[in-house]
Amino acid sequence: MRPEVLVFDVNETLIDIDSLQTHFDRIFGDPAVLREWFGQLVMYSMAVTLSGGYTDFFSLGQAVLRMTADIRGVAIDDDDLRGLADGMRTMPAHPDVAEGLQRLRDNGFRLATLTNSPHQDGPTPLEHAGLAGFFEHQFSVDEHRVYKPSTVLYTSAADTLGVAPSSCMMVAAHMWDTLGAQAAGFSGALITRPGNASLPAPGVAQPTVVATDLLQLNAILEGQS
């Protein structure tokens, strides 16, 4: 069934976290540490939620950077922490995103975002990336103080948008995000950005749609209309 609303993850789905590699190359001498740090950041965001705590995503990202440095015996300072936080706010969009969002909107889809990143004073990451104008609403987990894939985040977004969860499709580069959305009644679209893939495990809900980028997603959904 064609969804009415597409709700997008932001980090890695729309904006390119590989732009942060320069920070990890400078601090650790190895840009590949970025993926280690990001995986730990996602894991600890879920652990914080499951244990009943909360701190914003940028602060947690700084803390995980310090933890990673301690594990590797690397000294970091406040400038390193500030540089990472600034980098997380100003990541560029993937090359396909602006055109893909325009095509999806032209094809009649309502567009919104749901991100782990906080909406603090100043421009949001989407505004920095020049994408904010495509979306009728930018949802942040800050509003509920729990991280994805908590199902309340998805159902609350659908409620605010005035539609049933079944009318929404979560578009994300991570299956843990589509799993949470599908458990809340959404359909799910997995965007297989580099470093991401589906998880074909028994008993695990598979994405409704798998696409390499937003242009291919548009073509798939256009074919379903």
Salt bridges, closest charged atoms under 4 A:
GLU4 OE2 - ARG110 NH1 3.36
ASP9 OD1 - LYS148 NZ 2.82
ASP9 OD2 - HIS174 ND1 3.63
GLU12 OE2 - ARG35 NH1 2.43
GLU12 OE1 - HIS174 NE2 2.74
ASP18 OD1 - ARG35 NH2 3.21
GLU36 OE1 - ARG72 NH2 2.68
ASP79 OD1 - ARG82 NH2 2.40
ASP80 OD1 - ARG26 NH1 2.63
ASP86 OD1 - ARG89 NH1 3.17
ASP96 OD1 - ARG193 NH1 2.76
GLU99 OE2 - ARG103 NH2 2.40
GLU136 OE2 - ARG110 NH2 2.71
ASP177 OD2 - LYS148 NZ 2.73
